[in-house]
Amino acid sequence: MSNVTNTTQDPFYFILTGIPGFEASHVWISIPFCCLYIISIMGNTTILAVIGTEPSLHQPMYLFLSMLALTDLGLTLTTLPTVMQLLWFDIRQINFEGCFAQFFFLHGFSFMESSVLLAMSFDRYVAICHPLHYATILTSEVIGRIGVAILCRCVLAVLPSLLLLKRLPFCRSHLLSHSYCLHQDMIRLVCADIRVNSWYGFALVLLIIVMDPLLIVLSYTLILKSILGSATWTARLRALNNCLSHILAVLLLYVPMVGVSMTHRFAKQASPLVHVIVANIYVLAPPVMNPIIYSVKTKQIRQGMIRLFSQRNKHLR
């Protein structure tokens, strides 16, 4: 079997896959996908606009929320081109460099979301357990450093896996299982020893998918301990309500993320449709649902949206 690497003279393309068994209905399937992408883009853009235009929301909690919205927007825009061009125009080819670029941004934004949620859990811990020191601990300078650390962490996590994969030869049967380039999918097509890649992938799973949720659980254990020591039930319910949006966002990210890892590792014989559904939930659920959750559960965001839209209506008149 002939192999292809990034040094091959002939142009090399990966072939993307839509919804297995429903190829004839791709145009109809594109309607809900298009709606989800529009909801994600409009929702996250609105949250960014509200936080940016409302001086009262320039606080640590909302600055972290703006990081989350920016990450969700990046995740949405990374997969949108290949998904929609496949469903609308049946364009399945993606070149070698384009696929690796999408792989980098897709996993980078996904890991960034995990890092932002971890930072948000720290914010909730400080706000509830050390309220008197909240303003002195989470200053604008500290938040800026946390943002830079998150960015560096994600680039340094994804870049080695990209370089490790790019150096390997790919088989001529270069058909991917999804409508975008996932690492778990691309590595199946390699015609070489992938032990180094597998060990690095395992280390990355421990660093991101295991360690981040454990630290989030630890922060909420300390928060719960502090809440149970509160004097009144009203104070306890208020504190829990402030954390509910973040808990839902955590579940929206990690449940599909673990699902994708498990199906690629332990359910290889499952129907291709199962893999596609799980992977699409992984890339679409957090960006679509996070702005809805935060706009419904956060009074300040909701009020900011009302003011933003009312101001726009006045300008239009």
C-alpha positions in Angstrom: 0.0 0.0 0.0 1.4 3.4 -1.0 1.7 6.1 1.6 1.3 9.8 1.6 3.1 12.3 3.8 3.3 16.1 3.9 6.4 15.9 1.7 4.6 14.1 -1.2 4.7 16.0 -4.5 1.1 15.1 -5.5 -1.7 17.0 -3.8 -3.2 15.0 -0.9 -6.7 15.3 0.3 -8.7 13.9 3.1 -12.3 12.9 2.3 -14.9 14.1 4.8 -18.1 12.1 5.6 -21.6 13.6 6.2 -24.4 11.6 7.9 -23.9 7.9 7.0 -27.0 6.4 5.4 -28.7 9.9 4.9 -26.6 11.2 2.1 -29.7 11.9 -0.1 -31.1 14.0 2.7 -28.1 16.2 3.4 -29.8 19.4 2.1 -32.7 18.8 4.6 -30.3 17.9 7.4 -28.5 21.1 6.8 -31.5 23.2 8.0 -31.2 22.2 11.7 -27.4 22.4 11.5 -27.6 25.9 10.0 -30.1 26.9 12.7 -27.7 25.6 15.5 -24.7 27.5 14.0 -26.8 30.7 13.7 -27.9 30.4 17.4 -24.3 29.8 18.5 -22.9 32.8 16.5 -25.7 35.2 17.5 -25.8 34.0 21.1 -22.1 34.2 21.8 -21.7 37.5 19.9 -24.5 39.0 21.9 -22.9 38.0 25.2 -19.6 39.5 24.1 -21.4 42.7 23.1 -23.4 42.9 26.3 -20.3 42.4 28.5 -18.2 44.8 26.3 -20.8 47.6 26.4 -21.9 47.3 30.1 -19.3 48.8 32.5 -21.1 47.1 35.4 -20.2 43.7 33.9 -16.5 44.4 33.8 -16.1 42.1 36.8 -14.1 38.8 37.0 -17.1 36.5 36.7 -18.3 38.2 33.4 -14.8 38.6 32.0 -14.4 34.8 32.3 -17.8 34.4 30.7 -16.6 36.6 27.8 -13.6 34.2 27.5 -16.0 31.3 27.3 -18.2 33.0 24.7 -15.1 33.8 22.6 -14.0 30.2 22.8 -17.4 28.9 21.8 -17.4 31.3 18.9 -14.0 30.0 17.8 -15.2 26.4 18.1 -18.3 27.2 16.0 -16.4 29.0 13.2 -13.8 26.2 13.1 -16.2 23.5 12.0 -18.9 25.6 10.2 -17.1 25.8 6.8 -16.5 22.1 6.2 -19.8 21.0 7.7 -22.0 23.3 5.7 -20.2 23.0 2.4 -20.5 19.2 2.7 -24.2 19.4 3.5 -25.1 22.1 1.0 -22.7 21.4 -2.0 -21.4 17.9 -1.2 -17.8 19.2 -1.2 -16.0 16.4 0.7 -12.4 17.1 0.0 -10.1 19.0 2.3 -6.4 19.4 1.6 -3.6 18.2 3.9 -2.8 21.6 5.4 -6.4 22.7 5.8 -7.3 19.5 7.7 -4.3 20.0 10.1 -5.3 23.6 10.6 -8.8 22.6 11.4 -7.5 19.9 13.7 -5.4 22.4 15.6 -8.1 25.0 16.1 -10.8 22.4 16.9 -8.9 20.7 19.7 -7.3 24.0 20.8 -10.6 25.7 21.3 -12.0 22.6 23.0 -9.1 22.5 25.5 -9.4 26.2 25.9 -13.0 25.8 26.9 -12.0 23.3 29.6 -9.3 25.7 30.9 -11.8 28.6 31.0 -14.3 26.5 32.9 -11.6 25.6 35.4 -10.8 29.3 35.8 -14.5 30.0 36.3 -14.7 27.4 39.0 -11.8 29.1 40.8 -13.7 32.4 40.4 -16.8 30.9 42.1 -14.6 29.4 44.9 -13.0 32.7 45.7 -16.4 34.6 45.4 -18.2 32.2 47.8 -15.5 31.1 50.2 -13.4 34.3 50.4 -15.8 37.1 49.5 -13.9 39.8 51.4 -10.7 39.1 49.4 -12.4 38.6 46.0 -11.6 42.0 44.6 -8.0 41.9 45.8 -7.3 38.3 44.6 -9.0 38.5 41.1 -7.7 41.8 39.9 -7.7 42.8 36.2 -4.0 42.0 36.0 -4.5 38.5 37.5 -7.4 37.8 35.0 -5.2 39.0 32.1 -2.4 36.6 33.3 -4.9 33.7 33.6 -6.1 34.4 30.0 -2.6 34.3 28.7 -1.8 31.2 30.7 -4.9 29.5 29.2 -3.9 30.4 25.7 -0.3 29.1 26.2 -1.5 26.0 27.8 -3.8 25.1 24.9 -1.2 25.8 22.2 1.5 23.8 24.0 -1.0 20.9 24.5 -2.2 20.7 20.9 0.9 21.6 18.9 3.0 18.5 19.9 0.1 16.2 18.9 -0.2 18.0 15.6 3.6 17.7 14.8 3.7 14.1 15.9 0.8 13.2 13.6 2.0 15.3 10.7 5.4 13.5 10.5 3.7 10.1 9.9 2.7 8.6 6.5 -1.0 8.3 5.7 -2.6 5.4 3.8 -4.2 6.0 0.4 -7.6 5.2 1.9 -7.9 8.6 3.4 -11.7 8.6 4.3 -12.5 10.4 7.5 -15.6 9.5 9.6 -16.8 13.0 10.2 -17.4 16.3 8.4 -14.3 17.9 10.1 -10.8 16.8 11.1 -10.6 15.1 14.5 -7.3 13.7 15.9 -9.0 10.4 16.9 -10.3 10.0 13.4 -7.1 11.1 11.5 -4.8 8.8 13.4 -6.7 5.7 12.2 -5.3 6.4 8.7 -1.7 6.3 9.7 0.5 3.5 8.2 3.2 3.6 10.9 4.0 3.0 14.5 1.8 5.4 16.6 2.9 4.4 20.1 4.5 7.8 20.7 1.2 9.5 19.6 -0.9 7.2 21.7 1.2 7.8 24.9 1.1 11.6 24.3 -2.6 11.4 23.7 -3.0 9.4 27.0 -1.0 12.1 28.8 -3.2 14.8 27.3 -6.3 13.0 28.4 -4.9 12.9 32.0 -4.0 16.6 31.8 -7.2 17.9 30.3 -10.1 15.4 30.5 -9.2 14.0 33.9 -7.3 16.7 35.8 -9.5 19.7 34.9 -12.8 18.1 36.0 -11.1 16.8 39.2 -10.0 20.3 40.1 -13.5 21.6 39.3 -15.0 19.0 41.5 -12.5 19.9 44.3 -13.5 23.6 44.0 -17.2 22.7 44.3 -16.5 20.4 47.2 -15.0 23.4 49.0 -17.8 25.6 47.9 -20.4 23.1 49.1 -18.7 22.9 52.5 -18.7 26.7 52.8 -22.4 26.9 51.7 -23.5 24.3 54.2 -21.9 26.4 56.9 -24.0 29.4 55.9 -26.4 30.8 58.5 -29.6 30.7 56.4 -31.2 28.6 53.7 -31.7 31.7 51.6 -27.9 32.3 51.5 -27.3 28.7 50.6 -29.9 28.7 47.7 -28.5 32.0 46.3 -24.9 30.7 46.3 -26.0 27.4 44.6 -28.1 29.3 42.0 -25.0 31.4 41.2 -23.1 28.2 40.5 -25.8 26.4 38.5 -25.0 27.9 35.1 -21.3 27.0 35.5 -22.2 23.4 36.5 -24.4 23.0 33.4 -21.6 24.4 31.2 -19.2 21.9 32.7 -21.5 18.9 32.0 -22.1 20.2 28.5 -18.4 20.1 27.7 -17.1 17.0 29.5 -20.0 14.5 28.9 -19.7 14.8 25.1 -15.8 15.0 25.3 -15.6 11.8 27.2 -18.2 10.3 24.9 -16.1 11.0 21.8 -13.0 9.5 23.5 -14.8 6.4 24.6 -16.5 5.7 21.3 -13.3 6.0 19.3 -11.4 3.9 21.8 -13.9 1.2 22.9 -16.7 1.3 20.4 -14.9 1.0 17.1 -17.4 -1.6 15.9 -20.4 0.6 16.6 -22.5 2.0 13.8 -20.8 5.0 12.0 -24.0 6.9 12.7 -23.3 6.6 16.5 -19.8 8.1 16.0 -21.1 11.0 13.9 -23.9 11.8 16.4 -21.6 11.8 19.4 -19.0 13.9 17.6 -21.5 16.5 16.5 -22.9 16.8 20.0 -19.3 17.4 21.2 -18.7 20.3 18.8 -22.2 21.8 18.8 -23.7 21.4 22.3 -21.5 23.7 24.3 -21.4 26.7 21.8 -25.2 26.5 21.3 -26.3 25.9 24.9 -23.9 28.0 26.9 -25.2 31.4 25.8 -28.8 30.2 26.3 -28.0 28.9 29.8 -26.2 32.1 30.9 -28.8 34.4 29.4 -31.6 32.6 31.2 -29.9 32.0 34.5 -27.9 35.2 34.9 -30.1 38.3 35.6 -27.4 40.8 34.8 -26.8 39.3 31.4 -30.5 39.2 30.7 -30.9 42.8 31.7 -27.9 43.8 29.6 -29.4 42.1 26.6 -32.7 44.0 27.0 -30.8 47.3 27.2 -28.6 46.5 24.2 -31.6 45.6 22.0 -33.7 48.5 23.2 -30.8 50.9 22.3 -30.5 49.4 18.9 -34.2 49.8 18.3 -33.9 53.5 19.2 -31.1 54.0 16.8 -33.1 52.2 14.0 -36.0 54.6 14.6 
